[in-house]
Amino acid sequence: MDPFLVLLHSLSGSLSDSDLVELKFLCRERVSKRKLERVQNGLDLFSVLLEQKDLERAHTGLLRELLASLRRQDLLQRLDDFEAGTAAAVAPGEADLQLAFDTVCDNVGRDWKRLARQLKVSEAKIDGIEERYPRSLSEQVRETLRVWKIAEREKATVAGLVKALRACRLNLVADLVEEAVQAQGSVSESEDVWDSTVSSSEAP
């Protein structure tokens, strides 16, 4: 799997709805209005920029400018790690964790505070999240997960998140997370097998 695409997937999973609105505004001079109207998430926007050659693995200047405009130092750090060749931005578990975050955001809904407390997010931070995103449950959930990840660092894993979900009796969401991660793993394994097969067939 292309590490740069893994990075973009990771960045997309960490963007809030308000972040996406700002990015679309900033890209108005590069991307047509019709294309921007079809953009529903970060991956959609990154895909357009990749197609237009505005975004490439060797040329991340535009990506850096966009993240800087959002004042998202956490995302800029991931880009720095990627460009420095460190494992932090492209660790195998990173894509799985971001996929788990997406699944939780889509399915937890009004139970997010129960999950937040199980993840040991303080009441003060929970109140702050609710005040910052009063009209968006998905952003409340995503910010909760972001706070948890920052606090736990390398201890923030899919297994830990699933355990917390089950402790909250959110077993259906936990099942969906596990299924999504397992499905992604199967796709990755299939791609690896395909690449190996192609390489073998091309060998003299």
N, C-alpha and C positions, 0 to 999 in steps of 0.2 A: 504494500500500500504506500502511495506517495506521501512522504512525511509532510510536504507542504499542504496537501489536501487535508491531512489529519489536523494540521494547525488551523486551517480555515474552518474546519468543522468544529474544533474546540472554541475558536473565537465566536463563531456564530451562536453556539450554545450558551454563551455567556452574555449575549446582548439582550438588553431589555427592550420592550416595545418602544420606549422613548428614545433609546439609542438608535434603533432602526429608523425612526422618523428623522432624526438628525442626519444619519448617514445618507438617506435618500435625498434630503435637502442639499447636502454638500455635493452630491453627485449629479445635480440637475444639469450642469454644463457638460457632463461627460456621457450621460445616459439619457436616451430619449424619454419623453413623458410617457409614452405608451409602455415602454419596458418597465419604467419605475412603477407604474400602476399595477403591474403584475408581480412586483416584488412583495413577498409576504414574510420573508425572514432573511437573516444574514446570508444564508447559503444561496438564496435566489440572487441577491445583489452580487455576491462574490462570483457566481457563475457568469453573470453578465459581464463583469469586469474581466474575467478570464477569457471569455469569448472575444472581447474587444482588444485583448492584449494590453489592457491598462494595468493588469495585475499578473505578475509572473514570479516564479520562484526566485529568479535572480534579480528581480526589480520590485522591491517591496516599499519603495518610497511613498507611493500613493497610500498604501495600507497604513504605513506609519503616520502619515499626515491625518488620515481619517481617525485613527485611534487617539491621536494626540488631541484632536478637536473635541473628542468625546470626554477628554480628561480621564481616560481609563488607564491608569498606570499599571493596573494588574494585567491588562491585555497587552500593553506595550512591553511588559516584562516577558510575556510569552514569546512575543516576536523577537525580542533581544536574545532569549534563550535559543530560539530556533536558528537565528543567524549566527550565533556563537557555536552552534553545533552541539549544544548540551542535550542531555536526554530529557530534561524537564518538560519541554514543550511537546515532545513527540513520544513520550513514554507510552507503551502499549495500553496501559490502563486508563490513559487520559481520554481517549475517544469513547471508551466504554462508560466512563463516569459522566461525560457530557451527554451521551445518549440516555443514560439513566436520569439525569437532570431533566432532559426534555420530556421524558415519559412521566416523571413525577409532576412536572408543571402542568401537563395536559390532563392529569387525572386526580390530583389530590383535592383541588377546590377548597371548600370552606373548612376542611380539616387541617389546613396548613399550620395553624397555631399548635395543635396537638403534636404534629410532627416536629415543629420548631423546638418545643420544650423537650421532646425526646432526644433531639440532637444537641441539647444543652445550650440553646441560644437563649440569652438572658431576656427577662421580661422587658427591660429597657430597650433592647434592640428590637424585640418584637413590636413594641409600641412605635418605635421609630420607623420600622418597615411599613407598618400600617398607615402611618401619617404620610410617608413619602409616596406610597402607591395606594391611595384610598379607593381607587376605582378599578383596580386590576388585580384579580386573584393570582393570575399567572405570574405577574411581576413580584407579588408578595412572596410566592413560593420560590421563585428563582433567586430573589435576594436572600431569602432564608438559607438556601442551599449554598449560595456564594459565601455568606458569612460563616457557615459551618466549614466550608472547604478552607477558607483562609485560616480559621482557628485550628483546624486539625492538620492542615498541610498534607504530608505524605500519608497520614493516617486516615484521610478521607477516601474511602473506597466504596465500590459498588456493594460489596458484602456488608459493610457497616451501614450503608443507607438502607439496604433491604432489611437488615436486622431491626433498625429503628422503625421502619414501616410496619413490620410484623408486631413489634412491641406496641404500636398504636392501633393494632387490629386492622390495619389497612392492607389486608392480605391480597386483595385483588390487585392493588397498585404494585405491591411487591412482586406478584406473579408476572405482571406486565413488564416490569423492569427486567426481571430475569429472562423472560422470553425474548425481549428486544436485544439484550446483550448477547444471548446465545445465538440469535439469528445473525447478528453482526459478525460474531466469531465464525459462524459457518460460511458466510460470504467471504471473509478474509481467507479462510482455509482453502476455499474453492479457487480464489484468485491466485493463491500461492501455488496450488497444484497446477493450474492452467499455465502460469508463468514457467514452472519447471518443465512442463510438457513441451511448451513452445521452444524453450531453450534447448531441450534435448533433441527436438526434431530439426533444429537449425544447426546443431553441431555437426561438423564434417565426419 
